[in-house]
Structures are given as structure tokens and as C-alpha cells.
Amino acid sequence: MDHIAQSDKRWPSARLPSPRLPSKGFATTIWPAMRWRYLLLLPVAAAIVHLIATFIAMSDLRGSAYQRLLPALPLNVMQVLQPIAPDHQPLPFLSADVRYAICSFSSAQGPVDVTAQLPDRGWTLGIYRPDGTTAYFAAGASARPASVAVTILPADDRFVGLPPQSSSDAIAAVAQLTVAVREGLVIVRAPDRGRAFRHADEDVLATAKCTARAF
């Protein structure tokens, strides 16, 4: 019996294996660093998506002013719009204190002659491409009326500013300008100075012409 008791003491009692602690590997060392890198990349990815969306919106002309006005405007004819009012707004956010004359032009069948008088400060003439970019712009100056005569040439997409055929020193000619454009809008803006001057301003605005001629 003593021999058996002594032999039992030689073998230690069985013990359950202790749980192994996770070693410091991918989850504790590499992943936190990668996580911070991903977080830093989020603003860059958002900026890229914003730029792509902006370029797509710029290339989409379905809701542009050109496409909205095109069905209501005769081709190569200057049309004086009615005063802007709550029940008459050809485009959103048009100024109610400005009168407009607009021509939708195309030089596919021949040159288009554009003429307008800019008698005072606040009068402007702009030629715009279908995407809204400016191809030509002229503004009147105080006490220096200007006569603008522009020919839209289709062959090489050029606008050639022509001096007015007038001997009056009171009319200033706008310098010649060459730009590349095929079609778009000609917009003449006149400030609304009130009822006392409304008829006189409308008469000057009505002198703006947009005339197509054959080759």
C-alpha cells in the first residue's frame, strides 16, 4: 500500500489547459493602421465623386437656359420679351428690373448679322454658347453710347466685330473680337428705369436685330 501511495505521488493530477491569449498579430497591429488610412481616403473619394458629378451636370444641357428658351424663340430673329412678372418668367431668377431682347441664332445656313445700341450704363449685349459660356460681351458706358455690329460666321466659327457705319462722333464703336461658336443665344439687356422712360427704352431695345443672310 505504501508503494502504491508513493507511486501515485509521482504522477501529477490532471489539469485543464489554460486558455491561450491571442497573439499580437493582424487584428491588433496591422488593421488599426489600415483603418486610419481608409478613413483618410474617404474625403478624397468624396471629392472625386463630387468632381465627376459636376462634370456630368455641366455636360447635360437638357435643363439649360438654351434648351428652355429654344422652343419659344424663332430662329435668327430678335424678340423683345415682355416685362418680367410673377405670371411671366421665361427662366427662373430673371431680374424684374431688367428688360430683355433675345435671339436664338444658328449660322449653319449662312452668316448672321447682329446689331444693337447700348445708349447708357447698364445696357449690355452678350452672345452665349448653348452650355452658357460667354462668346462675346459688350457693355454700354455712361455718357458714351455704343453701337454694336457683330457678324456670326459659320465657316470657321468666328465672330467678327464690325465698326458701325455712322459719321456721328457721339456713337462709339466696339472693338473687333473673334471667338469660336456655332449656335447659341444673343441677349440684349436694358435696365428698367421706370414708367417715365419705359417707352423710350423699349424703342431702343426694339432696334436690336438678329438677321440671317445667305452665303
Backbone as a chain_set.jsonl record, in Angstrom:
{"seq": "MDHIAQSDKRWPSARLPSPRLPSKGFATTIWPAMRWRYLLLLPVAAAIVHLIATFIAMSDLRGSAYQRLLPALPLNVMQVLQPIAPDHQPLPFLSADVRYAICSFSSAQGPVDVTAQLPDRGWTLGIYRPDGTTAYFAAGASARPASVAVTILPADDRFVGLPPQSSSDAIAAVAQLTVAVREGLVIVRAPDRGRAFRHADEDVLATAKCTARAF", "coords": {"N": [[0.829, -1.207, 0.0], [1.906, 1.173, 0.822], [3.722, 1.425, -1.193], [2.124, 1.763, -3.43], [0.897, 4.176, -2.79], [3.104, 5.839, -2.822], [3.779, 5.615, -5.491], [1.619, 6.891, -6.708], [2.059, 9.477, -6.068], [3.965, 10.227, -7.863], [2.827, 10.943, -10.255], [1.432, 13.816, -11.48], [-1.632, 15.501, -10.721], [-4.283, 15.655, -13.109], [-4.768, 18.544, -15.108], [-6.842, 21.151, -16.448], [-6.251, 22.58, -19.671], [-4.921, 25.838, -19.838], [-6.546, 28.782, -21.168], [-5.478, 30.101, -24.296], [-4.021, 33.178, -24.907], [-4.789, 35.661, -27.358], [-2.413, 36.268, -29.833], [-0.4, 39.133, -30.614], [-1.146, 40.149, -33.572], [-2.331, 40.473, -36.879], [-4.879, 41.59, -36.3], [-4.453, 43.319, -34.188], [-2.303, 44.965, -34.75], [-1.757, 45.542, -37.586], [-4.314, 46.049, -38.728], [-5.475, 48.374, -37.311], [-3.793, 50.453, -38.331], [-4.341, 50.322, -41.089], [-7.043, 50.923, -40.977], [-7.083, 53.644, -40.243], [-5.92, 54.687, -42.52], [-7.876, 54.125, -44.431], [-9.907, 55.777, -43.461], [-8.764, 58.262, -43.937], [-8.797, 58.237, -46.689], [-11.449, 58.567, -47.356], [-12.401, 61.374, -47.562], [-11.011, 62.042, -49.918], [-12.106, 60.272, -51.802], [-14.758, 61.194, -51.739], [-14.408, 63.772, -52.782], [-13.592, 63.164, -55.39], [-15.903, 61.916, -56.402], [-17.634, 64.093, -56.264], [-16.477, 65.849, -58.157], [-16.786, 64.345, -60.505], [-19.597, 64.214, -60.652], [-20.129, 66.924, -60.996], [-18.975, 67.493, -63.531], [-20.565, 65.839, -65.119], [-23.054, 67.044, -64.772], [-22.541, 69.513, -65.982], [-22.199, 68.772, -68.632], [-24.695, 67.941, -69.301], [-27.238, 69.302, -70.997], [-29.961, 69.424, -70.944], [-31.593, 70.802, -69.153], [-30.818, 73.409, -69.492], [-30.657, 77.031, -69.972], [-30.649, 77.609, -72.665], [-31.891, 75.353, -73.888], [-34.402, 75.558, -72.709], [-35.413, 77.987, -73.656], [-35.338, 77.684, -76.382], [-37.613, 76.398, -77.767], [-39.512, 78.46, -77.723], [-38.56, 80.616, -79.116], [-38.173, 82.236, -82.236], [-36.032, 81.274, -84.949], [-33.009, 82.979, -85.529], [-34.081, 85.547, -85.178], [-34.565, 88.538, -83.52], [-36.208, 88.981, -80.491], [-38.191, 90.896, -78.413], [-38.737, 90.531, -75.064], [-41.586, 90.338, -72.903], [-42.198, 92.423, -69.985], [-40.723, 91.173, -66.978], [-42.651, 89.319, -64.777], [-44.68, 87.932, -62.079], [-46.405, 86.13, -63.387], [-45.152, 85.787, -65.767], [-42.366, 84.435, -66.527], [-39.826, 83.542, -68.25], [-37.457, 82.237, -67.6], [-36.12, 80.951, -64.532], [-35.344, 83.19, -61.83], [-34.852, 85.549, -63.262], [-34.163, 89.017, -63.504], [-36.455, 91.405, -62.364], [-36.214, 94.084, -62.804], [-35.083, 94.535, -65.246], [-35.114, 94.682, -68.768], [-35.428, 92.477, -71.564], [-34.099, 91.404, -74.691], [-33.984, 88.773, -76.899], [-32.304, 86.5, -79.025], [-32.307, 83.496, -80.732], [-29.813, 81.955, -82.381], [-28.403, 80.508, -85.369], [-25.841, 79.692, -87.49], [-25.714, 77.898, -89.534], [-26.8, 77.91, -92.099], [-25.815, 80.186, -93.192], [-24.174, 83.439, -92.709], [-24.894, 85.417, -89.757], [-26.113, 88.502, -88.92], [-25.773, 90.746, -86.286], [-26.98, 93.487, -84.594], [-27.037, 96.234, -82.326], [-27.937, 98.844, -80.056], [-26.301, 100.429, -77.42], [-27.065, 102.579, -75.278], [-26.475, 103.653, -72.747], [-25.114, 103.345, -69.394], [-25.45, 100.117, -67.95], [-26.762, 98.896, -70.038], [-26.325, 96.005, -71.957], [-24.85, 93.619, -74.208], [-24.751, 90.274, -74.957], [-23.32, 87.3, -76.227], [-23.926, 83.973, -76.198], [-22.915, 80.604, -75.768], [-24.488, 77.319, -76.227], [-23.978, 75.906, -73.841], [-23.875, 77.86, -71.955], [-21.57, 79.373, -71.629], [-19.737, 82.407, -72.217], [-19.401, 83.941, -75.332], [-19.094, 86.41, -76.517], [-19.137, 89.76, -75.374], [-20.459, 92.936, -74.592], [-20.693, 96.148, -73.132], [-22.561, 99.046, -72.291], [-21.548, 102.459, -71.649], [-21.554, 105.191, -69.349], [-22.714, 108.271, -70.587], [-21.569, 107.751, -73.02], [-22.628, 106.483, -75.639], [-22.857, 103.359, -77.389], [-22.578, 101.586, -80.438], [-23.169, 98.433, -81.569], [-22.097, 96.048, -83.843], [-22.098, 92.92, -85.044], [-20.953, 90.135, -86.805], [-21.804, 86.844, -87.326], [-19.974, 84.214, -88.281], [-20.168, 81.204, -90.104], [-18.305, 79.456, -91.304], [-15.692, 79.229, -90.162], [-16.279, 79.342, -87.498], [-16.303, 81.967, -86.298], [-16.718, 85.127, -84.716], [-16.917, 88.333, -85.951], [-16.329, 91.497, -85.051], [-17.727, 94.439, -86.287], [-17.118, 97.824, -87.253], [-19.472, 100.48, -86.69], [-21.446, 101.927, -89.318], [-21.426, 104.936, -89.306], [-21.237, 108.446, -89.093], [-21.323, 109.934, -86.852], [-19.879, 111.375, -84.007], [-20.726, 110.873, -81.506], [-21.411, 108.265, -81.166], [-19.873, 105.398, -80.159], [-17.67, 102.911, -81.375], [-17.544, 99.413, -80.88], [-14.731, 97.424, -80.161], [-13.2, 95.127, -82.487], [-13.756, 91.595, -82.319], [-12.904, 88.188, -82.142], [-14.253, 85.011, -81.889], [-14.912, 81.521, -81.189], [-17.729, 79.826, -82.116], [-20.854, 78.222, -82.836], [-23.679, 78.115, -82.555], [-26.297, 79.471, -80.486], [-27.346, 81.883, -78.04], [-28.265, 85.289, -78.366], [-28.332, 87.972, -76.245], [-29.758, 90.917, -75.248], [-29.652, 93.308, -72.789], [-31.491, 95.661, -70.92], [-31.717, 98.229, -68.56], [-34.545, 98.712, -66.471], [-35.89, 101.702, -66.131], [-38.157, 102.757, -65.072], [-41.634, 103.899, -65.425], [-41.694, 106.374, -66.735], [-39.596, 106.348, -68.548], [-39.983, 104.067, -69.931], [-41.194, 103.593, -72.501], [-39.395, 104.876, -74.229], [-37.047, 103.399, -73.744], [-37.903, 100.884, -74.599], [-38.208, 101.389, -77.325], [-35.541, 101.76, -78.119], [-34.546, 99.257, -77.457], [-35.95, 97.699, -79.24], [-34.64, 98.204, -81.597], [-32.58, 96.408, -81.776], [-31.244, 93.871, -83.733], [-31.253, 90.671, -85.327], [-30.224, 89.047, -87.886], [-30.34, 86.711, -90.463], [-28.443, 85.799, -93.32], [-27.893, 84.655, -96.669], [-25.169, 82.706, -98.031]], "CA": [[0.0, 0.0, 0.0], [2.798, 2.35, 0.833], [4.339, 1.509, -2.531], [1.121, 2.344, -4.343], [0.736, 5.603, -2.448], [4.262, 6.581, -3.314], [3.72, 5.672, -6.956], [0.62, 7.889, -7.111], [2.598, 10.819, -5.922], [4.845, 10.547, -8.989], [2.034, 11.492, -11.377], [0.658, 14.989, -11.042], [-3.053, 15.452, -11.044], [-4.594, 16.22, -14.429], [-5.271, 19.921, -15.085], [-7.371, 21.642, -17.728], [-5.312, 23.534, -20.31], [-5.281, 27.259, -19.694], [-6.856, 29.389, -22.481], [-4.375, 30.831, -24.933], [-4.308, 34.58, -25.226], [-4.476, 35.954, -28.771], [-1.123, 36.927, -30.055], [-0.457, 40.432, -31.284], [-0.924, 39.93, -34.983], [-3.004, 41.362, -37.843], [-6.022, 42.301, -35.734], [-4.06, 44.329, -33.205], [-1.214, 45.827, -35.21], [-1.877, 45.998, -38.974], [-5.658, 46.563, -39.026], [-5.668, 49.787, -36.917], [-3.116, 51.36, -39.258], [-5.102, 50.341, -42.337], [-8.307, 51.592, -40.731], [-6.851, 55.087, -40.321], [-5.687, 55.022, -43.925], [-9.18, 54.138, -45.095], [-10.613, 56.981, -43.039], [-8.166, 59.394, -44.638], [-9.159, 58.165, -48.102], [-12.862, 58.906, -47.556], [-12.573, 62.709, -48.17], [-10.505, 62.033, -51.294], [-13.115, 59.612, -52.637], [-15.915, 62.094, -51.845], [-14.056, 64.858, -53.702], [-13.598, 62.62, -56.755], [-17.308, 61.736, -56.798], [-18.202, 65.429, -56.476], [-15.987, 66.365, -59.431], [-17.431, 63.588, -61.593], [-20.994, 64.663, -60.742], [-20.136, 68.291, -61.545], [-18.734, 67.429, -64.971], [-21.74, 65.247, -65.758], [-24.111, 68.053, -64.785], [-22.193, 70.543, -66.96], [-22.38, 68.248, -69.984], [-26.119, 67.69, -69.525], [-27.846, 70.571, -71.362], [-31.415, 69.294, -71.071], [-32.256, 71.813, -68.339], [-30.129, 74.688, -69.626], [-31.475, 78.146, -70.454], [-30.75, 77.495, -74.124], [-32.906, 74.363, -74.225], [-35.716, 76.017, -72.257], [-35.887, 79.098, -74.479], [-35.311, 77.339, -77.804], [-38.921, 76.182, -78.413], [-40.348, 79.662, -77.75], [-37.91, 81.691, -79.861], [-37.938, 81.988, -83.658], [-34.608, 81.185, -85.264], [-32.356, 84.142, -86.141], [-34.962, 86.717, -85.08], [-34.511, 89.151, -82.202], [-37.539, 89.11, -79.914], [-38.233, 91.633, -77.151], [-39.604, 89.833, -74.121], [-42.452, 91.129, -72.048], [-41.607, 92.662, -68.661], [-40.75, 90.027, -66.082], [-43.708, 89.414, -63.78], [-44.933, 86.603, -61.496], [-47.062, 85.248, -64.35], [-44.359, 85.721, -66.993], [-40.966, 84.205, -66.19], [-39.28, 82.547, -69.182], [-36.438, 81.481, -66.879], [-36.096, 81.29, -63.109], [-34.411, 84.165, -61.275], [-34.621, 86.713, -64.111], [-34.373, 90.257, -62.758], [-37.665, 92.122, -62.756], [-35.875, 95.467, -63.142], [-34.312, 94.494, -66.49], [-35.826, 94.257, -69.983], [-34.597, 91.563, -72.339], [-34.328, 91.045, -76.088], [-33.229, 87.528, -77.065], [-32.315, 85.879, -80.347], [-31.701, 82.177, -80.866], [-29.166, 82.019, -83.69], [-27.662, 79.396, -85.956], [-25.212, 80.137, -88.727], [-25.5, 76.734, -90.384], [-27.199, 78.204, -93.474], [-25.21, 81.431, -93.631], [-23.814, 84.361, -91.633], [-25.956, 86.091, -89.014], [-25.727, 89.856, -88.527], [-26.355, 91.192, -85.023], [-26.755, 94.905, -84.322], [-27.738, 96.717, -81.134], [-27.493, 100.11, -79.489], [-26.098, 100.435, -75.973], [-27.015, 104.029, -75.1], [-26.081, 104.145, -71.426], [-24.622, 102.339, -68.464], [-26.448, 99.107, -67.625], [-27.128, 98.179, -71.262], [-25.315, 95.021, -72.325], [-25.122, 92.632, -75.255], [-23.949, 89.08, -74.763], [-23.513, 86.155, -77.128], [-23.656, 82.828, -75.329], [-22.988, 79.265, -76.334], [-25.551, 76.517, -75.608], [-23.642, 75.477, -72.481], [-23.91, 79.01, -71.061], [-20.335, 80.149, -71.626], [-19.822, 83.654, -72.962], [-18.577, 84.041, -76.533], [-18.855, 87.831, -76.798], [-19.856, 90.598, -74.417], [-20.221, 94.375, -74.694], [-21.484, 96.896, -72.159], [-22.614, 100.479, -72.507], [-20.896, 103.309, -70.658], [-22.272, 106.421, -69.058], [-22.41, 109.418, -71.457], [-20.834, 107.298, -74.204], [-23.412, 105.437, -76.323], [-22.1, 102.449, -78.251], [-23.298, 100.84, -81.46], [-22.512, 97.141, -81.737], [-22.428, 95.311, -85.064], [-21.344, 91.673, -84.994], [-21.316, 89.148, -87.816], [-21.506, 85.477, -86.929], [-19.544, 83.488, -89.473], [-20.275, 79.757, -89.859], [-17.269, 78.625, -91.914], [-14.605, 78.949, -89.231], [-16.744, 79.586, -86.137], [-15.742, 83.212, -85.812], [-17.473, 86.37, -84.653], [-16.08, 89.463, -86.338], [-16.963, 92.76, -84.704], [-17.584, 95.414, -87.357], [-17.404, 99.183, -86.813], [-20.747, 100.981, -87.211], [-21.384, 102.839, -90.454], [-22.002, 106.185, -88.843], [-20.281, 109.547, -89.02], [-21.54, 110.67, -85.613], [-18.834, 111.16, -83.017], [-21.33, 110.518, -80.228], [-21.565, 106.818, -81.121], [-18.571, 104.741, -80.066], [-17.652, 101.567, -81.945], [-16.963, 98.372, -80.054], [-13.577, 96.836, -80.833], [-13.444, 93.847, -83.138], [-13.471, 90.439, -81.486], [-13.065, 86.913, -82.824], [-14.465, 83.89, -80.98], [-15.365, 80.295, -81.854], [-19.059, 79.396, -81.686], [-21.728, 77.899, -83.969], [-25.065, 78.443, -82.264], [-26.481, 79.9, -79.106], [-28.293, 82.954, -77.771], [-27.861, 86.689, -78.261], [-29.185, 88.584, -75.225], [-29.58, 92.348, -75.0], [-30.268, 93.666, -71.505], [-31.698, 97.092, -70.721], [-32.274, 98.475, -67.224], [-35.888, 99.299, -66.414], [-35.751, 102.955, -65.378], [-39.458, 103.212, -64.607], [-42.631, 104.165, -66.463], [-41.414, 107.586, -67.49], [-38.623, 106.057, -69.604], [-40.202, 102.714, -70.438], [-41.428, 103.579, -73.949], [-38.147, 105.236, -74.912], [-36.126, 102.266, -73.642], [-38.406, 99.817, -75.46], [-37.912, 101.738, -78.716], [-34.122, 101.465, -78.364], [-34.382, 97.811, -77.389], [-36.524, 97.123, -80.457], [-33.712, 98.368, -82.722], [-31.655, 95.27, -81.824], [-31.582, 92.975, -84.836], [-30.524, 89.412, -85.5], [-30.693, 88.756, -89.248], [-29.55, 85.714, -91.196], [-28.318, 86.025, -94.766], [-27.319, 83.51, -97.387], [-23.761, 82.825, -98.415]], "C": [[0.849, 1.236, 0.0], [3.437, 2.542, -0.524], [3.377, 2.141, -3.534], [0.924, 3.816, -4.085], [1.885, 6.411, -2.952], [4.243, 6.693, -4.826], [2.701, 6.69, -7.443], [1.153, 9.297, -7.01], [3.476, 11.216, -7.089], [4.099, 11.2, -10.142], [1.204, 12.676, -10.899], [-0.803, 14.848, -11.465], [-3.316, 16.159, -12.368], [-5.202, 17.618, -14.283], [-5.794, 20.312, -16.472], [-6.391, 22.623, -18.345], [-5.82, 24.972, -20.157], [-5.554, 27.866, -21.065], [-5.685, 30.211, -23.01], [-4.821, 32.244, -25.275], [-3.963, 34.851, -26.682], [-3.164, 36.706, -28.884], [-1.323, 38.244, -30.779], [-0.098, 40.24, -32.747], [-1.636, 40.947, -35.833], [-4.076, 42.222, -37.183], [-5.611, 43.439, -34.826], [-2.991, 45.291, -33.687], [-1.463, 46.398, -36.602], [-3.231, 46.644, -39.232], [-5.879, 47.989, -38.527], [-4.992, 50.768, -37.85], [-3.861, 51.457, -40.581], [-6.427, 51.068, -42.162], [-8.144, 53.102, -40.817], [-6.583, 55.524, -41.753], [-6.991, 55.07, -44.7], [-9.971, 55.383, -44.728], [-10.066, 58.216, -43.73], [-8.536, 59.408, -46.122], [-10.609, 58.554, -48.369], [-13.049, 60.319, -48.112], [-12.094, 62.773, -49.616], [-11.523, 61.389, -52.231], [-14.346, 60.496, -52.808], [-15.639, 63.233, -52.808], [-14.076, 64.376, -55.148], [-15.024, 62.438, -57.258], [-17.96, 63.086, -57.076], [-17.751, 66.014, -57.81], [-16.644, 65.653, -60.605], [-18.87, 64.038, -61.769], [-21.087, 66.06, -61.329], [-19.937, 68.278, -63.044], [-19.918, 66.821, -65.712], [-22.87, 66.262, -65.847], [-23.828, 69.146, -65.807], [-22.414, 70.059, -68.388], [-23.837, 67.969, -70.315], [-26.82, 69.027, -69.752], [-29.366, 70.506, -71.431], [-32.156, 70.349, -70.271], [-31.627, 73.18, -68.454], [-31.09, 75.766, -70.128], [-31.664, 78.061, -71.966], [-31.858, 76.523, -74.517], [-34.298, 74.807, -73.8], [-36.279, 77.103, -73.166], [-36.032, 78.718, -75.948], [-36.694, 77.12, -78.403], [-39.75, 77.453, -78.565], [-39.766, 80.789, -78.585], [-37.803, 81.325, -81.337], [-36.446, 82.039, -83.964], [-34.14, 82.441, -85.984], [-33.275, 85.367, -86.204], [-34.866, 87.24, -83.651], [-35.928, 89.401, -81.698], [-37.434, 89.809, -78.563], [-39.226, 90.932, -76.218], [-40.471, 90.819, -73.346], [-41.766, 91.379, -70.702], [-41.758, 91.435, -67.764], [-41.767, 90.282, -64.972], [-43.948, 88.026, -63.199], [-45.582, 85.622, -62.469], [-46.317, 85.157, -65.676], [-42.882, 85.663, -66.604], [-40.416, 83.136, -67.128], [-38.222, 81.652, -68.546], [-36.504, 81.841, -65.401], [-35.044, 82.361, -62.804], [-34.043, 85.276, -62.261], [-34.971, 87.979, -63.328], [-35.606, 90.973, -63.283], [-37.387, 93.563, -63.14], [-35.027, 95.556, -64.403], [-35.238, 94.05, -67.61], [-34.869, 93.468, -70.865], [-35.067, 91.495, -73.788], [-33.403, 89.87, -76.39], [-33.396, 87.008, -78.483], [-31.637, 84.518, -80.251], [-31.123, 82.071, -82.276], [-28.52, 80.694, -84.068], [-27.128, 79.87, -87.297], [-24.964, 78.974, -89.685], [-25.814, 77.027, -91.848], [-26.596, 79.501, -94.002], [-24.893, 82.334, -92.458], [-25.051, 84.995, -91.002], [-25.419, 87.435, -88.547], [-26.491, 90.268, -87.273], [-25.986, 92.652, -84.821], [-27.577, 95.302, -83.103], [-27.129, 98.042, -80.71], [-27.398, 99.964, -77.968], [-25.952, 101.892, -75.541], [-26.471, 104.503, -73.76], [-25.55, 102.992, -70.583], [-25.759, 101.401, -68.061], [-26.955, 98.342, -68.828], [-25.982, 97.233, -71.633], [-25.797, 94.167, -73.493], [-24.187, 91.458, -75.028], [-24.319, 88.002, -75.765], [-23.036, 84.928, -76.368], [-23.79, 81.529, -76.091], [-24.095, 78.463, -75.656], [-25.25, 76.062, -74.19], [-23.579, 76.63, -71.496], [-22.648, 79.823, -71.016], [-20.462, 81.35, -72.552], [-18.867, 83.641, -74.151], [-18.225, 85.487, -76.856], [-19.685, 88.638, -75.81], [-19.451, 92.049, -74.63], [-21.164, 95.077, -73.73], [-21.432, 98.38, -72.498], [-21.96, 101.234, -71.355], [-21.689, 104.592, -70.497], [-21.769, 107.554, -69.956], [-21.574, 109.018, -72.67], [-21.604, 106.168, -74.869], [-22.543, 104.625, -77.268], [-23.043, 101.766, -79.22], [-22.516, 99.564, -81.744], [-23.024, 96.49, -83.01], [-21.525, 94.089, -85.129], [-21.868, 90.746, -86.082], [-20.871, 87.769, -87.352], [-21.197, 84.678, -88.186], [-19.553, 81.984, -89.221], [-19.067, 78.953, -90.298], [-16.182, 78.245, -90.916], [-14.967, 79.299, -87.8], [-16.183, 80.882, -85.57], [-16.801, 84.295, -85.774], [-16.515, 87.494, -85.008], [-16.83, 90.738, -86.008], [-16.691, 93.794, -85.77], [-17.876, 96.813, -86.829], [-18.703, 99.67, -87.424], [-20.532, 101.954, -88.358], [-22.095, 104.133, -90.075], [-20.912, 107.225, -88.734], [-20.409, 110.335, -87.727], [-20.448, 110.332, -84.624], [-19.409, 110.73, -81.673], [-21.502, 109.024, -80.071], [-20.188, 106.187, -81.152], [-18.679, 103.337, -80.616], [-16.994, 100.607, -80.975], [-15.845, 97.69, -80.834], [-13.914, 95.471, -81.405], [-13.014, 92.707, -82.218], [-13.758, 89.168, -82.264], [-13.188, 85.804, -81.786], [-14.974, 82.699, -81.775], [-16.708, 79.871, -81.278], [-19.909, 79.146, -82.917], [-23.16, 78.34, -83.748], [-25.18, 78.851, -80.806], [-27.538, 80.987, -79.006], [-27.592, 84.299, -77.788], [-28.842, 87.364, -77.306], [-28.789, 90.042, -75.052], [-30.346, 92.687, -73.732], [-30.338, 95.187, -71.389], [-32.274, 97.309, -69.327], [-33.643, 99.139, -67.313], [-35.823, 100.533, -65.516], [-37.089, 103.515, -64.903], [-40.38, 103.567, -65.762], [-42.289, 105.367, -67.315], [-40.491, 107.319, -68.673], [-38.909, 104.737, -70.314], [-40.391, 102.693, -71.953], [-40.152, 103.915, -74.722], [-37.153, 104.066, -74.875], [-36.592, 101.105, -74.523], [-38.135, 100.11, -76.928], [-36.451, 101.437, -79.052], [-33.892, 99.96, -78.362], [-34.905, 97.135, -78.655], [-35.622, 97.304, -81.669], [-32.689, 97.24, -82.817], [-32.128, 94.273, -82.888], [-30.672, 91.76, -84.834], [-31.003, 88.838, -86.825], [-29.752, 87.764, -89.921], [-29.534, 86.085, -92.669], [-27.603, 84.831, -95.405], [-25.852, 83.77, -97.699], [-23.606, 83.62, -99.694]], "O": [[0.579, 2.21, -0.703], [3.67, 3.669, -0.961], [3.774, 2.948, -4.374], [0.798, 4.614, -5.014], [1.709, 7.524, -3.449], [4.634, 7.716, -5.389], [2.899, 7.297, -8.495], [0.758, 10.19, -7.76], [3.72, 12.404, -7.302], [4.696, 11.938, -10.925], [0.367, 12.535, -10.007], [-1.135, 14.166, -12.434], [-2.652, 17.14, -12.703], [-6.056, 17.839, -13.424], [-5.28, 19.881, -17.504], [-5.768, 23.411, -17.635], [-7.005, 25.253, -20.333], [-4.88, 27.518, -22.035], [-5.003, 30.915, -22.265], [-5.881, 32.451, -25.866], [-2.967, 34.339, -27.192], [-2.87, 37.637, -28.133], [-2.318, 38.432, -31.478], [1.073, 40.177, -33.119], [-1.57, 42.146, -35.563], [-4.183, 43.418, -37.455], [-6.338, 44.425, -34.7], [-2.796, 46.342, -33.078], [-1.39, 47.613, -36.788], [-3.299, 47.683, -39.889], [-6.445, 48.782, -39.279], [-5.558, 51.822, -38.141], [-4.002, 52.546, -41.138], [-6.89, 51.748, -43.077], [-8.987, 53.776, -41.409], [-6.981, 56.619, -42.152], [-7.19, 55.954, -45.533], [-10.629, 55.979, -45.58], [-10.825, 59.121, -44.074], [-8.584, 60.471, -46.74], [-10.959, 58.846, -49.512], [-13.804, 60.473, -49.072], [-12.686, 63.466, -50.443], [-11.775, 61.897, -53.324], [-14.922, 60.548, -53.894], [-16.521, 63.628, -53.57], [-14.528, 65.099, -56.036], [-15.326, 62.766, -58.405], [-18.747, 63.215, -58.013], [-18.556, 66.614, -58.522], [-17.016, 66.29, -61.591], [-19.328, 64.225, -62.896], [-22.017, 66.358, -62.079], [-20.649, 68.976, -63.766], [-20.239, 67.248, -66.821], [-23.564, 66.343, -66.861], [-24.753, 69.658, -66.436], [-22.778, 70.848, -69.26], [-24.182, 67.781, -71.482], [-26.984, 69.806, -68.813], [-29.998, 71.438, -71.927], [-33.247, 70.759, -70.667], [-31.868, 74.039, -67.606], [-32.173, 75.473, -70.634], [-32.728, 78.406, -72.481], [-32.674, 76.833, -75.385], [-35.279, 74.469, -74.462], [-37.484, 77.141, -73.42], [-36.777, 79.368, -76.682], [-36.942, 77.632, -79.495], [-40.607, 77.523, -79.446], [-40.412, 81.824, -78.751], [-37.384, 80.214, -81.663], [-35.693, 82.762, -83.312], [-34.782, 82.911, -86.923], [-33.241, 86.127, -87.172], [-35.059, 86.494, -82.691], [-36.751, 89.974, -82.412], [-36.69, 89.378, -77.682], [-40.4, 90.766, -76.55], [-40.114, 91.983, -73.168], [-40.861, 90.638, -70.318], [-42.782, 90.751, -67.788], [-41.745, 91.324, -64.316], [-43.473, 87.038, -63.758], [-45.341, 84.418, -62.388], [-46.799, 84.519, -66.611], [-42.237, 86.688, -66.383], [-40.526, 81.945, -66.835], [-38.095, 80.477, -68.889], [-36.913, 82.952, -65.063], [-33.994, 82.42, -63.444], [-32.992, 85.896, -62.097], [-35.951, 88.008, -62.583], [-35.783, 91.129, -64.491], [-38.241, 94.21, -63.746], [-34.325, 96.547, -64.609], [-36.052, 93.145, -67.426], [-33.67, 93.743, -70.912], [-36.264, 91.523, -74.074], [-32.194, 89.948, -76.171], [-34.48, 87.068, -79.063], [-30.52, 84.409, -79.745], [-31.868, 82.097, -83.256], [-28.148, 79.885, -83.218], [-27.873, 80.383, -88.132], [-24.096, 79.061, -90.554], [-25.18, 76.468, -92.743], [-26.846, 79.874, -95.149], [-25.291, 82.044, -91.33], [-26.107, 85.094, -91.626], [-24.398, 87.502, -87.862], [-27.715, 90.149, -87.215], [-24.81, 93.012, -84.873], [-28.667, 94.779, -82.875], [-25.96, 98.322, -80.973], [-28.306, 99.439, -77.324], [-24.832, 102.394, -75.447], [-26.046, 105.652, -73.647], [-25.541, 101.835, -71.003], [-26.891, 101.839, -67.856], [-27.518, 97.257, -68.678], [-24.815, 97.623, -71.622], [-26.997, 94.019, -73.724], [-22.974, 91.631, -74.92], [-25.489, 87.821, -76.102], [-21.881, 84.855, -75.948], [-24.662, 81.375, -76.946], [-24.597, 78.879, -74.611], [-26.176, 75.851, -73.407], [-23.266, 76.421, -70.324], [-22.645, 80.893, -70.408], [-21.196, 81.317, -73.54], [-17.677, 83.365, -74.001], [-17.161, 85.754, -77.413], [-20.796, 88.248, -75.453], [-18.276, 92.362, -74.822], [-22.301, 94.646, -73.537], [-20.404, 98.902, -72.931], [-21.836, 100.722, -70.243], [-22.404, 105.016, -71.404], [-20.565, 107.775, -70.076], [-20.934, 109.873, -73.283], [-21.262, 105.001, -74.679], [-21.607, 105.148, -77.872], [-24.168, 101.411, -78.866], [-21.344, 99.613, -82.116], [-24.231, 96.392, -83.229], [-20.307, 94.224, -85.255], [-23.077, 90.593, -86.254], [-19.703, 87.559, -87.024], [-22.059, 84.492, -89.045], [-18.999, 81.53, -88.22], [-18.806, 77.885, -89.746], [-15.794, 77.081, -90.83], [-14.085, 79.53, -86.973], [-15.64, 80.887, -84.465], [-17.659, 84.386, -86.652], [-15.43, 87.598, -84.436], [-17.858, 91.031, -86.62], [-15.535, 94.012, -86.132], [-18.796, 96.979, -86.028], [-19.017, 99.316, -88.56], [-19.561, 102.71, -88.372], [-23.231, 104.377, -90.484], [-19.79, 106.92, -88.329], [-19.68, 111.306, -87.522], [-20.121, 109.164, -84.416], [-18.672, 110.274, -80.798], [-21.719, 108.546, -78.957], [-19.418, 106.423, -82.083], [-19.663, 102.642, -80.362], [-16.004, 100.946, -80.326], [-15.991, 97.41, -82.024], [-14.778, 94.756, -80.899], [-12.058, 92.825, -81.453], [-14.761, 89.089, -82.973], [-12.335, 85.67, -80.908], [-15.419, 82.853, -82.913], [-16.812, 79.587, -80.085], [-19.707, 79.793, -83.945], [-23.791, 78.882, -84.656], [-24.282, 78.607, -80.001], [-28.498, 81.016, -79.776], [-26.473, 84.44, -77.294], [-30.051, 87.331, -77.533], [-27.639, 90.359, -74.749], [-31.535, 92.394, -73.613], [-29.387, 95.899, -71.71], [-33.232, 96.634, -68.951], [-33.861, 100.025, -68.139], [-35.715, 100.42, -64.295], [-37.143, 104.631, -64.388], [-39.976, 103.545, -66.925], [-42.573, 105.371, -68.513], [-40.592, 107.994, -69.698], [-38.158, 104.335, -71.203], [-39.799, 101.85, -72.627], [-39.866, 103.303, -75.751], [-36.492, 103.784, -75.875], [-35.768, 100.418, -75.128], [-37.86, 99.191, -77.7], [-36.15, 100.923, -80.129], [-33.125, 99.446, -79.178], [-34.364, 96.117, -79.089], [-35.815, 96.626, -82.678], [-31.999, 97.121, -83.829], [-33.298, 93.891, -82.912], [-29.516, 91.804, -84.412], [-32.063, 88.215, -86.889], [-28.535, 87.952, -89.945], [-30.508, 86.625, -93.194], [-26.83, 84.117, -94.767], [-25.37, 84.902, -97.636], [-22.486, 83.819, -100.166]]}, "num_chains": 1, "name": "protein.A"}
